[in-house]
Amino acid sequence: MDALSRVAVIAGYEWRRALAKKKILALIILTVAFQTLIMLGLSALIRTGGSVFLTSEAVSFMWIFGVLEGQSLFVPLIAIIVAGGSMSEEYEHGTADILLSKPVTRLEYMFGKLLGGFSLLAVIEALLSVVGVVLSLWFFGAQSGLQFAPFMFLAIVYSSLIFFCLSFMFSEVFRGSTLAMLAALGVLIALSVISPFLSMLYSATGQQAYNYLSKGIPTWAATNFPSLLLSKLLTAPSAVLSASDLEDLYLAALIIAVYAIVFILITAYRLLKSDVTKKTG
């Protein structure tokens, strides 16, 4: 069995381990229910004439809102749960010793866990994207720009790399699933507050330092990359995006890649340089 086959076996094992968690299935169901209720509410609002903001043009692009609404709230939580327990639960249950005693290197083991968990997250994001598109067609009729839905999905998957890899890193560094998940969730909440605050300071003072800091925070890139890419797709070739819009798009893509790589490198260093501990509880 070659290295790729061993990684694939570990990835398949990671799927089974993650799907055995009832909380993940519960979050998926909750996300779909949330998407449905929001779209149903907006549809009722339009029918009763209660919204002056949803023009006919806006309604024809409701699929964008349908795809993004559940992803922005629940998908980071799913990513944190999947990745936060990926490495740590093996230490807690005492199975890390067993898995690493097999003819598999530590890097193969790590990448198998990483790819298995992230591919599962991508499948969940694909499901939620399809649900968002179907709901928009159901409640609001024919939609415009649906040919860009696959690109939106890929952008969402790419954006989720940051917090998936962050939680995965905490899972190996702390080797405790609860602590890893709480740490990742705490970082997500803190940065979600700090980034808009820095943007407000930039708007109030005009100092570029606040602008650079707000964009350097992981949540800015993870939140804005899908919408920045979609803006480029929707406007080309009929219009040309400003240089600042293109700059932000490339910057967001770069920030996501840099953070993900750093988190993976820290995880690999910790795994390679530390002993595999016995069962912790």
Secondary structure as a PSIPRED ss2 file (coil, helix, strand):
# PSIPRED VFORMAT (PSIPRED V4.0)

   1 M C   1.000  0.000  0.000
   2 D C   1.000  0.000  0.000
   3 A H   0.000  1.000  0.000
   4 L H   0.000  1.000  0.000
   5 S H   0.000  1.000  0.000
   6 R H   0.000  1.000  0.000
   7 V H   0.000  1.000  0.000
   8 A H   0.000  1.000  0.000
   9 V H   0.000  1.000  0.000
  10 I H   0.000  1.000  0.000
  11 A H   0.000  1.000  0.000
  12 G H   0.000  1.000  0.000
  13 Y H   0.000  1.000  0.000
  14 E H   0.000  1.000  0.000
  15 W H   0.000  1.000  0.000
  16 R H   0.000  1.000  0.000
  17 R H   0.000  1.000  0.000
  18 A H   0.000  1.000  0.000
  19 L H   0.000  1.000  0.000
  20 A C   1.000  0.000  0.000
  21 K C   1.000  0.000  0.000
  22 K H   0.000  1.000  0.000
  23 K H   0.000  1.000  0.000
  24 I H   0.000  1.000  0.000
  25 L H   0.000  1.000  0.000
  26 A H   0.000  1.000  0.000
  27 L H   0.000  1.000  0.000
  28 I H   0.000  1.000  0.000
  29 I H   0.000  1.000  0.000
  30 L H   0.000  1.000  0.000
  31 T H   0.000  1.000  0.000
  32 V H   0.000  1.000  0.000
  33 A H   0.000  1.000  0.000
  34 F H   0.000  1.000  0.000
  35 Q H   0.000  1.000  0.000
  36 T H   0.000  1.000  0.000
  37 L H   0.000  1.000  0.000
  38 I H   0.000  1.000  0.000
  39 M H   0.000  1.000  0.000
  40 L H   0.000  1.000  0.000
  41 G H   0.000  1.000  0.000
  42 L H   0.000  1.000  0.000
  43 S H   0.000  1.000  0.000
  44 A H   0.000  1.000  0.000
  45 L H   0.000  1.000  0.000
  46 I H   0.000  1.000  0.000
  47 R H   0.000  1.000  0.000
  48 T C   1.000  0.000  0.000
  49 G C   1.000  0.000  0.000
  50 G C   1.000  0.000  0.000
  51 S C   1.000  0.000  0.000
  52 V C   1.000  0.000  0.000
  53 F C   1.000  0.000  0.000
  54 L C   1.000  0.000  0.000
  55 T C   1.000  0.000  0.000
  56 S H   0.000  1.000  0.000
  57 E H   0.000  1.000  0.000
  58 A H   0.000  1.000  0.000
  59 V H   0.000  1.000  0.000
  60 S C   1.000  0.000  0.000
  61 F C   1.000  0.000  0.000
  62 M H   0.000  1.000  0.000
  63 W H   0.000  1.000  0.000
  64 I H   0.000  1.000  0.000
  65 F H   0.000  1.000  0.000
  66 G H   0.000  1.000  0.000
  67 V H   0.000  1.000  0.000
  68 L H   0.000  1.000  0.000
  69 E H   0.000  1.000  0.000
  70 G H   0.000  1.000  0.000
  71 Q H   0.000  1.000  0.000
  72 S H   0.000  1.000  0.000
  73 L H   0.000  1.000  0.000
  74 F C   1.000  0.000  0.000
  75 V H   0.000  1.000  0.000
  76 P H   0.000  1.000  0.000
  77 L H   0.000  1.000  0.000
  78 I H   0.000  1.000  0.000
  79 A H   0.000  1.000  0.000
  80 I H   0.000  1.000  0.000
  81 I H   0.000  1.000  0.000
  82 V H   0.000  1.000  0.000
  83 A H   0.000  1.000  0.000
  84 G H   0.000  1.000  0.000
  85 G C   1.000  0.000  0.000
  86 S C   1.000  0.000  0.000
  87 M C   1.000  0.000  0.000
  88 S H   0.000  1.000  0.000
  89 E H   0.000  1.000  0.000
  90 E H   0.000  1.000  0.000
  91 Y H   0.000  1.000  0.000
  92 E H   0.000  1.000  0.000
  93 H C   1.000  0.000  0.000
  94 G C   1.000  0.000  0.000
  95 T C   1.000  0.000  0.000
  96 A H   0.000  1.000  0.000
  97 D H   0.000  1.000  0.000
  98 I H   0.000  1.000  0.000
  99 L H   0.000  1.000  0.000
 100 L H   0.000  1.000  0.000
 101 S C   1.000  0.000  0.000
 102 K C   1.000  0.000  0.000
 103 P C   1.000  0.000  0.000
 104 V C   1.000  0.000  0.000
 105 T C   1.000  0.000  0.000
 106 R H   0.000  1.000  0.000
 107 L H   0.000  1.000  0.000
 108 E H   0.000  1.000  0.000
 109 Y H   0.000  1.000  0.000
 110 M H   0.000  1.000  0.000
 111 F H   0.000  1.000  0.000
 112 G H   0.000  1.000  0.000
 113 K H   0.000  1.000  0.000
 114 L H   0.000  1.000  0.000
 115 L H   0.000  1.000  0.000
 116 G H   0.000  1.000  0.000
 117 G H   0.000  1.000  0.000
 118 F H   0.000  1.000  0.000
 119 S H   0.000  1.000  0.000
 120 L H   0.000  1.000  0.000
 121 L H   0.000  1.000  0.000
 122 A H   0.000  1.000  0.000
 123 V H   0.000  1.000  0.000
 124 I H   0.000  1.000  0.000
 125 E H   0.000  1.000  0.000
 126 A H   0.000  1.000  0.000
 127 L H   0.000  1.000  0.000
 128 L H   0.000  1.000  0.000
 129 S H   0.000  1.000  0.000
 130 V H   0.000  1.000  0.000
 131 V H   0.000  1.000  0.000
 132 G H   0.000  1.000  0.000
 133 V H   0.000  1.000  0.000
 134 V H   0.000  1.000  0.000
 135 L H   0.000  1.000  0.000
 136 S H   0.000  1.000  0.000
 137 L H   0.000  1.000  0.000
 138 W H   0.000  1.000  0.000
 139 F H   0.000  1.000  0.000
 140 F H   0.000  1.000  0.000
 141 G C   1.000  0.000  0.000
 142 A C   1.000  0.000  0.000
 143 Q C   1.000  0.000  0.000
 144 S C   1.000  0.000  0.000
 145 G C   1.000  0.000  0.000
 146 L H   0.000  1.000  0.000
 147 Q H   0.000  1.000  0.000
 148 F H   0.000  1.000  0.000
 149 A H   0.000  1.000  0.000
 150 P H   0.000  1.000  0.000
 151 F H   0.000  1.000  0.000
 152 M H   0.000  1.000  0.000
 153 F H   0.000  1.000  0.000
 154 L H   0.000  1.000  0.000
 155 A H   0.000  1.000  0.000
 156 I H   0.000  1.000  0.000
 157 V H   0.000  1.000  0.000
 158 Y H   0.000  1.000  0.000
 159 S H   0.000  1.000  0.000
 160 S C   1.000  0.000  0.000
 161 L H   0.000  1.000  0.000
 162 I H   0.000  1.000  0.000
 163 F H   0.000  1.000  0.000
 164 F H   0.000  1.000  0.000
 165 C H   0.000  1.000  0.000
 166 L H   0.000  1.000  0.000
 167 S H   0.000  1.000  0.000
 168 F H   0.000  1.000  0.000
 169 M H   0.000  1.000  0.000
 170 F H   0.000  1.000  0.000
 171 S H   0.000  1.000  0.000
 172 E H   0.000  1.000  0.000
 173 V H   0.000  1.000  0.000
 174 F H   0.000  1.000  0.000
 175 R C   1.000  0.000  0.000
 176 G C   1.000  0.000  0.000
 177 S H   0.000  1.000  0.000
 178 T H   0.000  1.000  0.000
 179 L H   0.000  1.000  0.000
 180 A H   0.000  1.000  0.000
 181 M H   0.000  1.000  0.000
 182 L H   0.000  1.000  0.000
 183 A H   0.000  1.000  0.000
 184 A H   0.000  1.000  0.000
 185 L H   0.000  1.000  0.000
 186 G H   0.000  1.000  0.000
 187 V H   0.000  1.000  0.000
 188 L H   0.000  1.000  0.000
 189 I H   0.000  1.000  0.000
 190 A H   0.000  1.000  0.000
 191 L H   0.000  1.000  0.000
 192 S H   0.000  1.000  0.000
 193 V H   0.000  1.000  0.000
 194 I H   0.000  1.000  0.000
 195 S H   0.000  1.000  0.000
 196 P H   0.000  1.000  0.000
 197 F H   0.000  1.000  0.000
 198 L H   0.000  1.000  0.000
 199 S H   0.000  1.000  0.000
 200 M H   0.000  1.000  0.000
 201 L H   0.000  1.000  0.000
 202 Y H   0.000  1.000  0.000
 203 S H   0.000  1.000  0.000
 204 A H   0.000  1.000  0.000
 205 T H   0.000  1.000  0.000
 206 G C   1.000  0.000  0.000
 207 Q C   1.000  0.000  0.000
 208 Q H   0.000  1.000  0.000
 209 A H   0.000  1.000  0.000
 210 Y H   0.000  1.000  0.000
 211 N H   0.000  1.000  0.000
 212 Y H   0.000  1.000  0.000
 213 L H   0.000  1.000  0.000
 214 S H   0.000  1.000  0.000
 215 K H   0.000  1.000  0.000
 216 G H   0.000  1.000  0.000
 217 I C   1.000  0.000  0.000
 218 P H   0.000  1.000  0.000
 219 T H   0.000  1.000  0.000
 220 W H   0.000  1.000  0.000
 221 A H   0.000  1.000  0.000
 222 A H   0.000  1.000  0.000
 223 T H   0.000  1.000  0.000
 224 N H   0.000  1.000  0.000
 225 F H   0.000  1.000  0.000
 226 P H   0.000  1.000  0.000
 227 S H   0.000  1.000  0.000
 228 L H   0.000  1.000  0.000
 229 L H   0.000  1.000  0.000
 230 L H   0.000  1.000  0.000
 231 S H   0.000  1.000  0.000
 232 K H   0.000  1.000  0.000
 233 L H   0.000  1.000  0.000
 234 L H   0.000  1.000  0.000
 235 T H   0.000  1.000  0.000
 236 A C   1.000  0.000  0.000
 237 P C   1.000  0.000  0.000
 238 S C   1.000  0.000  0.000
 239 A C   1.000  0.000  0.000
 240 V C   1.000  0.000  0.000
 241 L C   1.000  0.000  0.000
 242 S C   1.000  0.000  0.000
 243 A H   0.000  1.000  0.000
 244 S H   0.000  1.000  0.000
 245 D H   0.000  1.000  0.000
 246 L H   0.000  1.000  0.000
 247 E H   0.000  1.000  0.000
 248 D H   0.000  1.000  0.000
 249 L H   0.000  1.000  0.000
 250 Y H   0.000  1.000  0.000
 251 L H   0.000  1.000  0.000
 252 A H   0.000  1.000  0.000
 253 A H   0.000  1.000  0.000
 254 L H   0.000  1.000  0.000
 255 I H   0.000  1.000  0.000
 256 I H   0.000  1.000  0.000
 257 A H   0.000  1.000  0.000
 258 V H   0.000  1.000  0.000
 259 Y H   0.000  1.000  0.000
 260 A H   0.000  1.000  0.000
 261 I H   0.000  1.000  0.000
 262 V H   0.000  1.000  0.000
 263 F H   0.000  1.000  0.000
 264 I H   0.000  1.000  0.000
 265 L H   0.000  1.000  0.000
 266 I H   0.000  1.000  0.000
 267 T H   0.000  1.000  0.000
 268 A H   0.000  1.000  0.000
 269 Y H   0.000  1.000  0.000
 270 R H   0.000  1.000  0.000
 271 L H   0.000  1.000  0.000
 272 L H   0.000  1.000  0.000
 273 K H   0.000  1.000  0.000
 274 S C   1.000  0.000  0.000
 275 D C   1.000  0.000  0.000
 276 V C   1.000  0.000  0.000
 277 T C   1.000  0.000  0.000
 278 K C   1.000  0.000  0.000
 279 K C   1.000  0.000  0.000
 280 T C   1.000  0.000  0.000
 281 G C   1.000  0.000  0.000
